[in-house]
């Protein structure tokens, strides 16, 4: 920007968008000072580099404003976690499935986690069976994003709403 530009010639675009072609840097700075604006290098890798005469403060403000607006419209997907054990009763499992249906209906992802304690880890098939039953119960409104997988002392299953 302004005096920090260290090249001999630049391709100049003025504040009205008019292309002045390749001009010496001194002339480009002079035109920017006459317009009481900044000389900003917009394409430094071009040959010769492209500079534009503009109000840099206004440009930076507009850029951050656009970024903020774009950030507002982003959709963040929340992941809800339900923890179970291999010994969780059928009734409690059904309660958790109902809660998961509610969350999936709201567009949230649901992660089921079967945690093993002590010697339960020697029977991972019990956790696999529990997660398979849950996946079957939720199959009409959700898809499996991550298959049941044993990681350390827990087995996880990640489900996503079908409409995403």
DAWOHU-V559474 format. One record per residue. N is the residue number from 1. SS is DSSP state (H for helix, E for strand, C for the rest). PSI is psi in degrees with one decimal (none if undefined). Layout:
n->N ss->SS psi->PSI
n->N ss->SS psi->PSI
//
This chain:
n->1 ss->C psi->138.8
n->2 ss->H psi->-113.7
n->3 ss->H psi->-9.7
n->4 ss->H psi->-10.7
n->5 ss->C psi->121.4
n->6 ss->C psi->45.6
n->7 ss->C psi->164.0
n->8 ss->C psi->-48.1
n->9 ss->E psi->148.8
n->10 ss->E psi->154.6
n->11 ss->E psi->120.7
n->12 ss->E psi->133.1
n->13 ss->E psi->124.4
n->14 ss->C psi->-178.7
n->15 ss->C psi->-15.2
n->16 ss->C psi->-2.7
n->17 ss->C psi->7.4
n->18 ss->C psi->133.7
n->19 ss->E psi->123.0
n->20 ss->E psi->-0.5
n->21 ss->E psi->-159.3
n->22 ss->E psi->122.8
n->23 ss->E psi->156.1
n->24 ss->E psi->151.5
n->25 ss->H psi->-34.5
n->26 ss->H psi->-42.2
n->27 ss->H psi->-38.2
n->28 ss->H psi->-42.6
n->29 ss->H psi->-40.4
n->30 ss->H psi->-43.8
n->31 ss->H psi->-37.4
n->32 ss->H psi->-41.4
n->33 ss->H psi->-37.1
n->34 ss->H psi->-36.0
n->35 ss->C psi->-3.5
n->36 ss->C psi->43.0
n->37 ss->C psi->-179.1
n->38 ss->E psi->151.1
n->39 ss->E psi->114.9
n->40 ss->E psi->131.3
n->41 ss->E psi->112.2
n->42 ss->E psi->-24.3
n->43 ss->E psi->81.7
n->44 ss->C psi->-21.2
n->45 ss->C psi->-6.3
n->46 ss->C psi->164.3
n->47 ss->C psi->106.1
n->48 ss->C psi->163.7
n->49 ss->C psi->146.8
n->50 ss->E psi->128.5
n->51 ss->E psi->150.4
n->52 ss->E psi->141.9
n->53 ss->E psi->118.2
n->54 ss->E psi->167.8
n->55 ss->C psi->104.2
n->56 ss->H psi->-37.1
n->57 ss->H psi->-45.3
n->58 ss->H psi->-40.5
n->59 ss->H psi->-46.2
n->60 ss->H psi->-40.6
n->61 ss->H psi->-46.3
n->62 ss->H psi->-37.9
n->63 ss->H psi->-47.2
n->64 ss->H psi->-34.0
n->65 ss->H psi->-43.6
n->66 ss->H psi->-40.9
n->67 ss->H psi->-42.1
n->68 ss->H psi->-42.7
n->69 ss->H psi->-41.5
n->70 ss->H psi->-36.8
n->71 ss->H psi->-33.7
n->72 ss->H psi->-37.3
n->73 ss->C psi->1.3
n->74 ss->C psi->143.0
n->75 ss->C psi->118.9
n->76 ss->C psi->128.4
n->77 ss->C psi->125.0
n->78 ss->C psi->142.4
n->79 ss->E psi->120.6
n->80 ss->E psi->140.1
n->81 ss->E psi->134.7
n->82 ss->E psi->123.8
n->83 ss->E psi->134.8
n->84 ss->E psi->172.3
n->85 ss->C psi->165.0
n->86 ss->C psi->-21.3
n->87 ss->C psi->10.0
n->88 ss->C psi->131.1
n->89 ss->C psi->162.0
n->90 ss->H psi->-38.9
n->91 ss->H psi->-48.3
n->92 ss->H psi->-35.4
n->93 ss->H psi->-41.5
n->94 ss->H psi->-37.2
n->95 ss->H psi->-43.9
n->96 ss->H psi->-37.1
n->97 ss->H psi->-40.4
n->98 ss->H psi->-43.1
n->99 ss->H psi->-39.8
n->100 ss->H psi->-38.1
n->101 ss->H psi->-40.5
n->102 ss->H psi->-47.1
n->103 ss->H psi->-41.0
n->104 ss->H psi->-35.5
n->105 ss->H psi->-29.5
n->106 ss->C psi->-2.4
n->107 ss->C psi->14.6
n->108 ss->C psi->151.8
n->109 ss->E psi->151.0
n->110 ss->E psi->130.8
n->111 ss->E psi->119.7
n->112 ss->E psi->133.5
n->113 ss->E psi->116.4
n->114 ss->E psi->116.6
n->115 ss->E psi->130.9
n->116 ss->C psi->141.9
n->117 ss->C psi->140.5
n->118 ss->H psi->-128.0
n->119 ss->H psi->-0.8
n->120 ss->H psi->-25.4
n->121 ss->H psi->-19.4
n->122 ss->H psi->-8.6
n->123 ss->C psi->66.5
n->124 ss->H psi->-19.0
n->125 ss->H psi->-26.2
n->126 ss->H psi->-42.8
n->127 ss->H psi->-39.7
n->128 ss->H psi->-42.9
n->129 ss->H psi->-43.0
n->130 ss->H psi->-47.4
n->131 ss->H psi->-34.7
n->132 ss->H psi->-40.0
n->133 ss->H psi->-42.9
n->134 ss->H psi->-44.1
n->135 ss->H psi->-38.1
n->136 ss->H psi->-40.0
n->137 ss->H psi->-33.2
n->138 ss->C psi->5.2
n->139 ss->C psi->-28.4
n->140 ss->C psi->-21.2
n->141 ss->C psi->0.4
n->142 ss->E psi->156.0
n->143 ss->E psi->153.6
n->144 ss->E psi->119.5
n->145 ss->E psi->-37.8
n->146 ss->E psi->120.1
n->147 ss->E psi->156.7
n->148 ss->E psi->128.6
n->149 ss->E psi->131.9
n->150 ss->E psi->120.8
n->151 ss->E psi->105.8
n->152 ss->C psi->-122.6
n->153 ss->C psi->12.2
n->154 ss->E psi->152.6
n->155 ss->E psi->129.7
n->156 ss->E psi->150.4
n->157 ss->E psi->128.8
n->158 ss->E psi->126.7
n->159 ss->E psi->143.2
n->160 ss->E psi->145.5
n->161 ss->E psi->142.8
n->162 ss->C psi->-28.7
n->163 ss->C psi->-0.3
n->164 ss->C psi->none
//
